[in-house]
Amino acid sequence: MRDVHADPTVAYVLIAINVLMYLGQSASATGSVYQDFVLYGPLVADGEWWRLLTAGFLHGGLFHLLLNMYALYFLGRMLEPSLGHVRFGAIYFAALLAGSFGAVLLNPETPVVGASTAIFGLLGAAIVMARNRGIDIMASGLGPILIINLVITFFPGFNISIGGHLGGLVGGVLAALA
C-alpha cells in the first residue's frame, strides 16, 4: 500500500532541475544552453536524440517556468504519493517523450521548449486515476482544467506546441492505463 502522506520527492527534484536549467539558460550569454538542448526536428533527425528529453527542462521565460512548475507542484502532490516515486517519474518521462514526438511530428521546423508536455501527461494520468476511482471528472475540477488548457493550447498568438501538448496528454493517459 502506498503512503499517501509521503512527500512528492520526484516532483520536487524535477522542479529543482527545471529551475536550475532556467538559471543556466538565463546566465548563458551566447544562448548556448538553449541552442544545445532545444527540441528542433532537423537536429533530432541528424541524431541529436537527447533533445527529445532536454527541451522539457528549458523554458521560454520566467512566467512560462513559474506556470509549469506550479502545475508540476500541484499534480505532483496529488499523484506521486498514491503512485509512488518510480511510477510517477515513469509517467512524467513517458509523457515528456510522447509530447516531444508529437511536437516533432506536427511541426518539425519549430523549436520547442517547456515542461508542459509532461504536465499535460500528468493531468491525463490524474483524470484516468480519478475515473478509475469513480470520481466525477467535471466535479473534481480536472475536466474543466483540461478543457481550459486545451482551449489555450489552440488559441492563436500564444506560440504553444499543439503537438507537444496533445502528445503529452496521450502519453500520460496511456502510461497511466498501463
ZAVO-112757 format. One record per residue: residue number from 1; x, z, y of N, C-alpha, C, O in turn; residue in three letters. Coordinates in Angstrom, 3 decimals. Each point is the difference from the previous one (the first is absolute). Layout:
N
NUM; X; Z; Y; X; Z; Y; X; Z; Y; X; Z; Y; ALA
...
This chain:
178
1; 0.828; 0.000; -1.175; -0.828; 0.000; 1.175; 0.882; 0.000; 1.251; 1.015; 0.693; 0.058; MET
2; -1.415; -1.472; 0.928; 0.748; -0.121; 1.247; -0.213; 1.237; 0.875; -1.053; 0.637; -0.036; ARG
3; 2.077; -0.320; 0.816; -0.093; 1.099; 0.955; -0.516; -0.570; 1.320; 0.755; -0.596; 0.768; ASP
4; -2.046; 0.787; -0.516; -0.614; -0.579; 1.199; 0.480; 0.666; 1.282; -0.346; -0.445; 1.095; VAL
5; 1.131; 1.498; -1.217; 0.541; 0.677; 1.178; 1.472; -0.357; 0.215; 0.643; 0.539; 0.901; HIS
6; -0.111; -1.442; -1.722; 1.399; -0.400; 0.118; 0.214; -0.785; 1.292; -0.888; -0.716; 0.464; ALA
7; 2.062; 0.864; 0.095; 0.343; -0.765; 1.196; 0.156; -1.475; -0.350; 0.488; -0.335; -1.079; ASP
8; -0.899; -0.541; 1.982; 0.174; -1.437; -0.224; 1.438; -0.419; 0.335; 0.247; -0.700; 0.981; PRO
9; 0.674; 1.139; -1.807; 1.433; -0.185; 0.242; 0.384; -1.465; 0.165; 0.765; -0.343; 0.901; THR
10; -1.288; -0.518; -1.760; 0.350; -1.421; 0.076; -0.483; -0.583; 1.322; 0.718; -0.770; 0.638; VAL
11; -1.909; 1.126; -0.228; -0.518; -0.490; 1.292; 0.908; 0.448; 1.137; 0.304; -0.787; 0.896; ALA
12; 0.128; 2.035; -0.923; 0.884; 0.506; 1.050; 1.355; -0.733; -0.006; 0.550; -0.305; 1.058; TYR
13; -0.029; 0.033; -2.239; 1.271; -0.735; -0.106; -0.173; -1.426; 0.530; 0.864; -0.509; 0.713; VAL
14; -1.976; -0.128; -1.061; -0.268; -1.361; 0.496; -0.130; -0.014; 1.525; 0.491; -0.917; 0.658; LEU
15; -1.142; 1.917; -0.105; -0.120; 0.101; 1.456; 1.387; 0.149; 0.619; 0.309; -0.653; 0.997; ILE
16; 0.518; 1.500; -1.578; 1.357; 0.208; 0.524; 0.809; -1.290; -0.054; 0.707; -0.323; 0.955; ALA
17; -0.799; -0.412; -2.048; 0.739; -1.265; -0.121; -0.475; -0.988; 1.061; 0.813; -0.671; 0.636; ILE
18; -2.127; 0.580; -0.444; -0.542; -0.906; 1.017; 0.500; 0.374; 1.396; 0.384; -0.872; 0.779; ASN
19; -0.389; 2.159; -0.469; 0.457; 0.446; 1.318; 1.491; -0.296; 0.170; 0.420; -0.490; 1.048; VAL
20; 0.372; 0.784; -2.068; 1.442; -0.273; 0.077; 0.275; -1.497; 0.159; 0.879; -0.392; 0.767; LEU
21; -1.618; -0.430; -1.481; 0.172; -1.451; 0.133; -0.389; -0.458; 1.408; 0.655; -0.867; 0.578; MET
22; -1.712; 1.448; -0.037; -0.410; -0.359; 1.355; 1.085; 0.387; 1.001; 0.313; -0.764; 0.914; TYR
23; 0.258; 1.955; -1.093; 1.072; 0.430; 0.900; 1.211; -0.923; -0.124; 0.618; -0.357; 1.003; LEU
24; -0.283; -0.023; -2.223; 1.095; -0.945; -0.207; -0.304; -1.361; 0.598; 0.869; -0.642; 0.591; GLY
25; -2.093; 0.217; -0.749; -0.443; -1.269; 0.555; 0.075; 0.042; 1.532; 0.428; -0.969; 0.629; GLN
26; -0.841; 2.083; -0.038; 0.014; 0.141; 1.454; 1.415; 0.110; 0.553; 0.277; -0.479; 1.100; SER
27; 0.618; 1.106; -1.857; 1.380; 0.196; 0.446; 0.854; -1.251; -0.176; 1.077; -0.104; 0.587; ALA
28; -1.546; -0.833; -1.380; 0.755; -1.217; -0.282; -0.097; -0.945; 1.195; -1.005; -0.688; 0.179; SER
29; 2.047; 0.661; 0.626; -0.005; -0.809; 1.217; -0.147; -1.488; -0.300; -0.600; -0.735; 0.786; ALA
30; 1.132; 0.295; -1.895; -0.051; -1.430; -0.336; -1.235; -0.358; -0.814; -0.228; -1.169; -0.310; THR
31; -0.570; 2.179; -0.037; -1.170; -0.276; -0.831; 0.359; -0.276; -1.441; -0.784; -0.602; -0.734; GLY
32; 1.964; 1.035; 0.319; 0.472; -0.321; -1.349; -0.831; 0.670; -1.089; -0.176; -0.581; -1.071; SER
33; -0.335; 1.777; 1.309; -0.833; 0.659; -1.014; -1.247; -0.831; -0.242; -0.378; -0.249; -1.145; VAL
34; -0.258; -0.177; 2.224; -1.184; -0.858; -0.127; 0.361; -1.298; -0.713; -0.673; -0.388; -0.955; TYR
35; 1.716; -0.280; 1.405; 0.398; -1.285; -0.578; 0.371; 0.117; -1.474; -0.273; -0.911; -0.781; GLN
36; 0.883; 2.006; 0.401; 0.459; 0.168; -1.381; -1.109; 0.397; -0.968; 0.132; -0.205; -1.207; ASP
37; -1.239; 0.779; 1.729; -1.003; 0.572; -0.893; -1.423; -0.508; 0.188; -0.866; 0.329; -0.810; PHE
38; 0.589; -1.119; 1.848; -1.343; -0.520; 0.240; -0.426; -0.915; -1.169; 0.835; -0.659; -0.620; VAL
39; -2.128; 0.634; 0.340; -0.533; -0.908; -1.024; -0.176; -1.366; 0.640; -0.750; -0.156; 0.963; LEU
40; 1.440; -0.820; -1.503; -0.076; -1.379; 0.488; 0.120; -0.915; -1.206; 1.037; -0.043; -0.661; TYR
41; -2.103; -0.682; 0.384; -0.119; -0.796; -1.214; 1.183; -0.887; -0.338; 0.469; 0.033; -1.138; GLY
42; 0.042; -0.833; 2.087; 1.134; -0.868; -0.342; 1.242; 0.762; -0.461; 0.738; -0.481; -0.859; PRO
43; -0.507; 1.654; 1.421; 1.154; 0.797; -0.437; -0.241; 0.616; -1.378; 0.929; 0.128; -0.797; LEU
44; -2.167; 0.251; 0.521; -0.338; 0.488; -1.343; 0.208; -1.128; -1.008; 0.541; 0.217; -1.084; VAL
45; -0.976; -1.422; 1.452; 0.173; -1.163; -0.884; 1.475; -0.305; -0.242; 0.359; -0.558; -1.038; ALA
46; 0.500; 0.923; 1.997; 1.443; -0.198; -0.155; 0.663; 1.113; -0.804; 1.224; 0.021; -0.134; ASP
47; -2.020; 0.905; -0.402; 0.544; 1.038; -0.865; 0.097; 1.379; 0.614; 0.505; 0.918; -0.648; GLY
48; -0.969; -0.736; 1.869; 0.065; 1.315; 0.641; -1.270; 0.804; -0.337; -0.823; 0.291; 0.868; GLU
49; 0.698; 0.053; -2.150; -1.193; 0.650; -0.538; -0.242; 1.397; 0.557; -1.141; 0.461; 0.040; TRP
50; 2.205; 0.218; 0.392; -0.159; 1.370; 0.504; -0.960; 0.064; 1.183; -0.597; 1.043; 0.267; TRP
51; 0.452; -2.157; 0.436; -0.885; -0.041; 1.171; -1.453; 0.296; -0.371; -0.771; 0.474; 0.835; ARG
52; 0.395; -0.755; -2.093; -1.359; 0.312; -0.453; -0.263; 1.499; 0.063; -1.149; 0.423; 0.129; LEU
53; 2.180; 0.364; -0.217; -0.101; 1.461; 0.040; 0.384; 0.568; 1.369; -0.709; 0.843; 0.549; LEU
54; 1.818; -1.304; -0.010; 0.541; 0.630; 1.212; -0.873; -0.202; 1.234; -0.024; 0.860; 0.880; THR
55; -0.683; -1.967; -0.799; -0.845; -0.260; 1.173; -1.078; 1.063; 0.158; -0.475; 0.247; 1.109; ALA
56; 0.090; 0.379; -2.208; -1.010; 1.052; 0.039; 0.483; 1.285; 0.645; -0.778; 0.937; 0.178; GLY
57; 2.053; -0.885; 0.172; 0.556; 1.181; 0.658; 0.419; -0.286; 1.444; 0.574; 0.860; 0.667; PHE
58; -0.863; -2.066; -0.192; 0.247; -0.369; 1.393; -1.330; -0.034; 0.737; -1.052; -0.156; -0.620; LEU
59; 1.092; 0.301; 1.939; -1.238; -0.045; 0.786; 0.219; -0.737; 1.308; 1.115; -0.079; 0.515; HIS
60; -2.217; -0.462; 0.010; 0.055; -0.817; 1.198; 0.017; 0.788; 1.293; 0.039; -0.600; 1.075; GLY
61; -0.066; 1.896; -1.137; 0.024; 0.832; 1.192; -0.401; 1.422; -0.364; -0.391; 0.283; -1.133; GLY
62; 0.495; 0.601; 2.111; -0.288; 1.411; -0.242; -1.469; 0.219; -0.381; -0.288; 0.776; -0.911; LEU
63; -0.632; -1.443; 1.587; -1.421; 0.161; -0.321; -0.290; -0.466; -1.419; -0.762; 0.644; -0.721; PHE
64; 1.364; -1.759; 0.314; -0.152; -0.529; -1.357; 0.485; 1.030; -1.021; -0.669; 0.260; -1.001; HIS
65; 1.831; 0.318; 1.266; 0.557; 1.033; -0.882; -0.919; 1.215; -0.067; -0.324; 0.472; -1.090; LEU
66; -0.096; 0.035; 2.238; -0.828; 1.209; 0.036; -1.331; -0.204; -0.713; -0.449; 0.879; -0.735; LEU
67; -0.170; -2.002; 0.939; -1.277; -0.293; -0.662; 0.165; -0.032; -1.520; -0.788; 0.602; -0.731; LEU
68; 1.809; -1.302; 0.269; 0.229; -0.080; -1.445; 0.400; 1.347; -0.595; -0.426; 0.329; -1.107; ASN
69; 1.229; 0.449; 1.815; 0.437; 1.283; -0.544; -1.137; 1.017; -0.011; -0.060; 0.851; -0.887; MET
70; -0.833; -0.932; 1.854; -1.176; 0.874; -0.025; -0.858; -0.329; -1.222; -0.456; 0.901; -0.704; TYR
71; 0.238; -2.190; 0.455; -0.798; -0.410; -1.160; 0.694; 0.419; -1.299; -0.661; 0.453; -0.935; ALA
72; 1.982; -0.600; 0.869; 0.738; 0.414; -1.195; -0.096; 1.509; -0.197; -0.167; 0.466; -1.127; LEU
73; 0.270; 0.291; 2.195; -0.137; 1.455; -0.068; -1.388; 0.381; -0.519; -0.121; 0.820; -0.910; TYR
74; -0.901; -1.404; 1.477; -1.383; 0.290; -0.384; -0.255; -0.374; -1.469; -0.516; 0.810; -0.770; PHE
75; 0.875; -2.022; 0.396; -0.245; -0.456; -1.380; 0.925; 0.706; -0.994; -0.389; 0.254; -1.140; LEU
76; 1.598; 0.059; 1.567; 0.924; 0.725; -0.881; -0.519; 1.383; -0.330; 0.063; 0.431; -1.152; GLY
77; -0.578; 0.270; 2.153; -0.554; 1.340; -0.232; -1.261; -0.064; -0.854; -0.319; 0.951; -0.715; ARG
78; -0.388; -2.054; 0.789; -1.212; -0.163; -0.796; 0.319; -0.375; -1.453; -0.600; 0.543; -0.928; MET
79; 1.528; -1.455; 0.737; 0.211; -0.594; -1.325; 1.122; 0.628; -0.831; -0.169; 0.237; -1.196; LEU
80; 1.305; 0.031; 1.828; 1.168; 0.413; -0.773; -0.209; 1.278; -0.814; 0.459; 0.052; -1.141; GLU
81; -1.130; 0.986; 1.666; -0.210; 1.186; -0.838; -0.815; -0.279; -1.262; 0.243; 0.619; -1.036; PRO
82; -1.208; -1.541; 1.104; -0.814; -0.276; -1.185; 0.648; -1.031; -0.924; -0.205; 0.042; -1.213; SER
83; 0.979; -0.958; 1.772; 0.661; -1.016; -0.823; 1.317; 0.484; -0.591; 0.388; -0.404; -1.096; LEU
84; 0.284; 1.261; 1.825; 1.361; 0.376; -0.351; 0.971; -0.878; 0.777; -0.366; -1.062; 0.504; GLY
85; 1.599; 1.519; -0.417; 1.007; -0.677; 0.819; 0.325; -1.396; -0.526; 0.073; -0.949; 0.781; HIS
86; 0.121; 0.811; -2.086; 0.416; -1.280; -0.571; -1.101; -1.047; 0.130; 0.259; -1.126; 0.424; VAL
87; -1.476; 1.490; -0.784; -1.106; -0.969; 0.102; -0.274; -0.391; 1.441; -0.260; -1.168; 0.289; ARG
88; 0.316; 2.134; 0.614; -0.200; -0.308; 1.413; 1.066; -0.991; 0.468; -0.319; -1.012; 0.624; PHE
89; 1.569; 1.303; -0.922; 1.092; -0.906; 0.379; -0.151; -1.371; -0.632; 0.273; -1.014; 0.643; GLY
90; -0.704; 0.973; -1.895; -0.188; -1.286; -0.683; -1.087; -0.833; 0.686; 0.162; -1.208; 0.178; ALA
91; -1.254; 1.845; 0.200; -1.064; -0.729; 0.698; 0.499; -0.476; 1.366; -0.276; -1.129; 0.407; ILE
92; 0.998; 1.979; 0.286; 0.528; -0.380; 1.318; 0.870; -1.258; -0.111; -0.194; -0.964; 0.740; TYR
93; 1.145; 0.984; -1.665; 0.921; -1.130; -0.102; -0.656; -1.236; -0.613; 0.361; -1.122; 0.354; PHE
94; -1.308; 1.303; -1.256; -0.743; -1.148; -0.535; -0.776; -0.684; 1.118; -0.012; -1.227; 0.092; ALA
95; -0.634; 2.021; 0.755; -0.757; -0.548; 1.125; 0.930; -0.656; 1.018; -0.312; -1.066; 0.531; ALA
96; 1.442; 1.696; -0.261; 0.967; -0.568; 0.936; 0.473; -1.375; -0.473; 0.041; -0.952; 0.779; LEU
97; 0.312; 0.859; -2.051; 0.465; -1.289; -0.539; -1.121; -1.032; -0.049; 0.217; -1.170; 0.312; LEU
98; -1.415; 1.600; -0.703; -1.140; -0.926; -0.034; -0.315; -0.503; 1.408; -0.321; -1.174; 0.182; ALA
99; 0.412; 2.045; 0.797; -0.213; -0.403; 1.384; 1.061; -0.974; 0.481; -0.307; -0.952; 0.717; GLY
100; 1.540; 1.184; -1.103; 1.075; -0.925; 0.374; -0.231; -1.375; -0.627; 0.189; -1.027; 0.651; SER
101; -0.597; 1.019; -1.913; -0.304; -1.279; -0.650; -1.156; -0.701; 0.706; 0.037; -1.214; 0.206; PHE
102; -1.063; 1.977; 0.163; -1.136; -0.579; 0.720; 0.409; -0.587; 1.341; -0.454; -1.080; 0.379; GLY
103; 1.313; 1.795; 0.336; 0.468; -0.470; 1.305; 0.793; -1.294; -0.135; -0.204; -0.945; 0.762; ALA
104; 1.108; 0.908; -1.734; 0.826; -1.195; -0.213; -0.850; -1.163; -0.509; 0.252; -1.156; 0.343; VAL
105; -1.240; 1.459; -1.148; -0.867; -1.041; -0.546; -0.834; -0.669; 1.101; -0.100; -1.226; 0.045; LEU
106; -0.497; 2.033; 0.840; -0.882; -0.568; 1.025; 0.744; -0.549; 1.214; -0.408; -1.016; 0.562; LEU
107; 1.483; 1.667; -0.152; 0.744; -0.417; 1.191; 1.499; 0.165; -0.212; 0.601; 0.906; 0.576; ASN
108; 0.015; -1.759; -1.388; 1.417; 0.200; -0.318; 0.938; -0.125; 1.195; 1.105; 0.542; -0.032; PRO
109; -1.518; -1.239; 1.078; 0.867; -0.215; 1.164; -0.145; 1.088; 1.066; 0.658; -0.059; 1.039; GLU
110; -1.519; 1.054; -1.294; -0.233; 1.057; 0.983; 0.739; 1.267; -0.409; -0.221; 0.513; -1.098; THR
111; 1.105; 0.007; 1.972; 0.674; 1.277; -0.307; -1.028; 1.139; -0.047; -0.916; 0.057; 0.821; PRO
112; 1.082; 0.846; -1.793; -0.952; 1.095; -0.202; 0.765; 1.316; -0.139; 1.027; 0.068; -0.674; VAL
113; -1.548; 0.978; 1.327; 0.525; 1.361; -0.152; -1.166; 0.969; -0.061; -1.106; -0.318; 0.437; VAL
114; 1.353; 1.495; -0.977; -0.978; 1.075; 0.045; -0.396; 0.545; -1.352; 0.031; -0.698; -1.014; GLY
115; -0.406; 1.969; 1.028; -0.432; 0.699; -1.207; -1.480; -0.197; -0.287; -0.512; 0.538; -0.982; ALA
116; -0.180; -1.293; 1.811; -1.448; -0.115; -0.163; -0.403; -0.681; -1.296; -1.109; 0.221; -0.485; SER
117; 1.984; -1.048; -0.092; -0.346; -0.588; -1.298; -0.169; 1.109; -1.036; -0.956; -0.002; -0.776; THR
118; 1.889; 0.941; 0.774; -0.084; 1.130; -0.929; -1.145; 0.935; 0.374; -0.653; 0.560; -0.881; ALA
119; 0.402; -0.386; 2.174; -1.089; 0.865; 0.465; -1.339; -0.564; -0.475; -0.855; 0.749; -0.473; ILE
120; 0.672; -2.056; 0.597; -1.230; -0.617; -0.490; -0.149; 0.235; -1.504; -1.104; 0.226; -0.495; PHE
121; 2.220; -0.283; -0.220; -0.038; 0.265; -1.437; -0.403; 1.425; -0.309; -0.772; 0.242; -0.928; GLY
122; 1.287; 0.707; 1.698; -0.393; 1.396; -0.197; -1.478; 0.202; 0.307; -0.679; 0.759; -0.691; LEU
123; 0.181; -1.428; 1.717; -1.421; 0.082; 0.325; -0.833; -0.576; -1.139; -1.026; 0.569; -0.373; LEU
124; 1.469; -1.700; -0.178; -0.698; -0.586; -1.152; 0.011; 0.937; -1.193; -1.006; 0.132; -0.697; GLY
125; 2.144; 0.525; 0.454; 0.106; 0.957; -1.106; -0.924; 1.192; 0.235; -0.638; 0.482; -0.936; ALA
126; 0.560; -0.002; 2.181; -0.897; 1.123; 0.317; -1.446; -0.378; -0.275; -0.774; 0.816; -0.500; ALA
127; 0.410; -2.046; 0.823; -1.370; -0.470; -0.254; -0.281; -0.068; -1.498; -1.072; 0.405; -0.449; ILE
128; 2.016; -0.909; -0.317; -0.162; -0.053; -1.461; -0.165; 1.404; -0.564; -0.885; 0.246; -0.819; VAL
129; 1.734; 0.669; 1.257; -0.057; 1.375; -0.517; -1.308; 0.677; 0.387; -0.611; 0.685; -0.820; MET
130; 0.177; -0.874; 2.069; -1.260; 0.605; 0.438; -1.173; -0.573; -0.788; -0.883; 0.739; -0.434; ALA
131; 0.877; -2.034; 0.254; -1.077; -0.650; -0.757; -0.034; 0.508; -1.438; -1.073; 0.240; -0.553; ARG
132; 2.252; -0.078; -0.051; 0.074; 0.509; -1.379; -0.512; 1.433; -0.110; -0.431; 0.429; -1.070; ASN
133; 0.477; 0.301; 2.161; -0.487; 1.383; 0.006; -1.451; 0.101; 0.455; -0.539; 1.096; 0.151; ARG
134; -0.085; -2.249; 0.066; -1.407; -0.011; 0.393; -0.239; 0.298; 1.467; -1.117; 0.339; 0.391; GLY
135; 2.147; -0.460; 0.421; -0.124; 0.267; 1.430; -0.483; -1.261; 0.701; 0.506; -1.093; -0.254; ILE
136; -1.482; 1.249; 1.134; -0.522; -1.122; 0.782; 1.078; -0.448; 0.989; 0.412; 0.768; 0.869; ASP
137; 0.036; -2.006; -1.009; 1.108; -0.514; 0.807; -0.357; -0.033; 1.485; 0.831; 0.319; 0.850; ILE
138; -2.056; -0.702; -0.544; -0.400; -0.071; 1.409; -0.149; 1.404; 0.595; 0.434; 0.246; 1.126; MET
139; -1.037; 0.660; -1.865; -0.194; 1.370; 0.508; 1.332; 0.746; 0.124; 0.146; 0.870; 0.857; ALA
140; 0.816; -1.207; -1.704; 1.297; 0.674; 0.046; 0.818; -0.389; 1.219; 0.930; 0.706; 0.389; SER
141; -1.278; -1.819; 0.202; 0.769; -0.504; 1.136; 1.020; -1.049; -0.384; 0.505; -0.716; 0.865; GLY
142; -0.188; 0.611; -2.157; 0.993; -0.984; -0.442; -0.483; -1.428; 0.211; 0.772; -0.868; 0.407; LEU
143; -2.056; 0.627; -0.686; -0.563; -1.339; 0.185; 0.049; -0.440; 1.458; 0.491; -1.089; 0.296; GLY
144; -0.991; 1.914; 0.616; 0.082; -0.375; 1.419; 1.435; -0.200; 0.496; 0.260; -0.906; 0.792; PRO
145; 0.671; 1.749; -1.256; 1.403; -0.164; 0.403; 0.529; -1.342; -0.483; 0.695; -0.695; 0.741; ILE
146; -1.018; 0.323; -1.982; 0.442; -1.293; -0.520; -0.617; -1.143; 0.802; 0.695; -0.946; 0.370; LEU
147; -1.983; 1.029; -0.105; -0.682; -1.071; 0.742; 0.604; -0.161; 1.397; 0.278; -1.119; 0.429; ILE
148; -0.078; 2.217; 0.270; 0.587; -0.060; 1.347; 1.387; -0.629; -0.047; 0.335; -0.843; 0.833; ILE
149; 0.471; 1.254; -1.811; 1.354; -0.542; -0.101; 0.015; -1.466; -0.390; 0.864; -0.752; 0.449; ASN
150; -1.813; 0.336; -1.281; -0.080; -1.423; -0.335; -0.434; -0.823; 1.205; 0.518; -1.096; 0.216; LEU
151; -1.462; 1.609; 0.574; -0.416; -0.702; 1.222; 1.197; -0.151; 0.941; 0.233; -1.079; 0.544; VAL
152; 0.523; 2.158; -0.356; 1.185; -0.054; 0.863; 1.008; -1.002; -0.554; 0.635; -0.726; 0.765; ILE
153; -0.483; 0.681; -2.082; 0.935; -0.934; -0.624; -0.315; -1.439; 0.370; 0.908; -0.789; 0.262; THR
154; -2.192; 0.442; -0.239; -0.401; -1.374; 0.272; -0.226; -0.277; 1.484; -0.275; -1.140; 0.376; PHE
155; 0.387; 2.154; 0.468; -0.236; -0.168; 1.427; 1.176; -0.759; 0.614; 1.152; 0.393; -0.183; PHE
156; -1.431; -1.472; 0.907; 1.108; -0.779; 0.577; 0.744; 0.780; 1.080; -0.577; 0.832; 0.701; PRO
157; 1.850; -1.117; -0.588; 0.806; 0.581; 1.056; 0.773; 1.247; -0.378; 0.846; 0.455; 0.770; GLY
158; -1.114; 0.111; -1.941; 0.712; 1.212; -0.407; 1.266; -0.298; -0.799; 0.773; 0.912; -0.292; PHE
159; -0.557; -2.163; -0.059; 1.210; -0.389; -0.728; 0.167; 0.801; -1.295; 1.071; 0.540; -0.275; ASN
160; -2.147; -0.474; -0.511; -0.018; 0.761; -1.246; 0.063; -0.963; -1.173; -0.634; -1.055; 0.021; ILE
161; 1.391; 1.412; -1.034; 0.127; -0.827; -1.194; -1.229; 0.164; -0.890; -0.159; 1.015; -0.678; SER
162; -0.694; -2.012; 0.690; -1.203; 0.030; -0.845; 0.393; 0.037; -1.470; -0.542; 0.789; -0.774; ILE
163; 1.482; -1.640; 0.393; 0.464; -0.020; -1.387; 0.617; 1.317; -0.418; -0.174; 0.438; -1.137; GLY
164; 0.903; 0.201; 2.058; 0.615; 1.286; -0.298; -1.029; 1.090; -0.229; 0.105; 0.769; -0.955; GLY
165; -1.095; -0.701; 1.823; -1.034; 1.027; -0.146; -0.854; -0.235; -1.244; -0.262; 0.932; -0.760; HIS
166; -0.171; -2.172; 0.552; -0.838; -0.285; -1.170; 0.798; 0.158; -1.294; -0.510; 0.538; -0.982; LEU
167; 1.747; -1.000; 0.980; 0.845; 0.154; -1.183; 0.258; 1.451; -0.332; -0.039; 0.386; -1.169; GLY
168; 0.303; 0.432; 2.186; 0.206; 1.435; -0.218; -1.236; 0.674; -0.527; 0.078; 0.844; -0.893; GLY
169; -1.231; -1.212; 1.443; -1.277; 0.572; -0.465; -0.230; -0.326; -1.469; -0.323; 0.883; -0.794; LEU
170; 0.488; -2.137; 0.440; -0.188; -0.417; -1.398; 1.014; 0.699; -0.904; -0.347; 0.475; -1.081; VAL
171; 1.599; -0.415; 1.532; 1.030; 0.668; -0.787; -0.299; 1.466; -0.237; 0.200; 0.500; -1.108; GLY
172; -0.674; 0.199; 2.129; -0.334; 1.406; -0.135; -1.189; 0.227; -0.907; -0.006; 0.936; -0.799; GLY
173; -1.003; -1.785; 0.915; -1.183; 0.110; -0.865; 0.390; -0.230; -1.455; -0.397; 0.762; -0.882; VAL
174; 1.181; -1.822; 0.630; 0.412; -0.299; -1.382; 0.899; 1.106; -0.557; -0.131; 0.378; -1.165; LEU
175; 1.028; 0.132; 1.978; 0.881; 1.077; -0.471; -0.816; 1.251; -0.325; 0.267; 0.675; -0.994; ALA
176; -1.250; -0.369; 1.822; -0.845; 1.185; -0.265; -0.835; -0.191; -1.259; -0.196; 0.937; -0.774; ALA
177; -0.287; -2.142; 0.579; -0.784; -0.270; -1.215; 0.874; 0.092; -1.260; -0.464; 0.415; -1.062; LEU
178; 1.722; -0.805; 1.201; 0.921; 0.055; -1.149; 0.336; 1.440; -0.307; 0.759; 0.273; -0.930; ALA
